[in-house]
Amino acid sequence: MASIKNLKKDINYVLGDVIEYALDVSILKNESKKGDAIIDEAIETFDTLVAKVNAKGVENKKAHFKSLNGELETKAKALVEKINSL
């Protein structure tokens, strides 16, 4: 099982890269309002995922962290698709 520390790092790096990509694309295409909305969504996703990682009282930790990893992947892909549609 991957450590909680590594999961938090993955969340931070992936969503940080998504935010950086959103900034770059929104500046290049002069779509700052749409880019800001995507960045806000990425920050909300970050907060939600970190809160779920820090949740106490999880019965099956391995399954919980595996589902969080999958949720990170799907939400990051959705955000990148939104950025690509700008």
N, C-alpha and C positions, 0 to 999 in steps of 0.2 A: 504494500500500500504506500502510495506517495505521502509524504509528510504534509501536514497542514501548512507548514512554512512554505513549501514548494507550491502548493495550491494557491496560497495568497500571492506569491510572486507571479505565478502564471496569470492570475486575474489582473494584477497590476500591469504587467508587461503587455498583455494582449489588449486590454482596454486603453492603455496608454498609447499603443501604436494606432488603435482605431481613432483616438482623439487627434493624434498628430496627422493622420491621413485625412481626416475630416477638415482640419485646419488648412492643410495644403490645397485640397481640392476646392474648398470654398473660397479661398483667396484667388486661386487661378481662374475660377469661373465667376467671380463676383457674386456669389450666392451666400453672403454672410449670414442672413437670417435663417436660411435652411440649414446651413452648416452649424450654427449655434444650437438649433433645435436638436440636431443629431448628437452634438457634443453633450448637451444636457441629458439626453437619453442614455448616453454611454456612462455618464457620471451616476445617474440613478441606478443603472445596471450594476456598476461597481459597488455602490453602497448596499444594494440588495444582496449581492453575492457574498460580500464580506460579512454581512450580518448573518447570513445562513451558515457560513463557515464557522463563525463564532458561537452559534447556537448551542446551548447546553441541553442535556437530556435527550440526545439522539440515541435511539436504540441500536441501530445497525450503522456504525460509523463508516464502514467501508462502502456500503451501498449509498449512503448519504453523500459522501465525497465524490463518488463516481458519478452520481446524478448531477452534482454541482459542476463537475468538469464537463459533462455533456451539455448542461444548460449554458455554460460559458461559451462553448463552441457554437451552439445554435444562435445565441444572441449576438455574438461577434460577427457571424456570417450575415445575419440580418442587417446589422448596422453597416457593414461594408457594402451590402447590396443597396442600401439607401444612399450611401455616399456615391456609389457608382452611378446612381440614377440622377444625380444633380445635373 
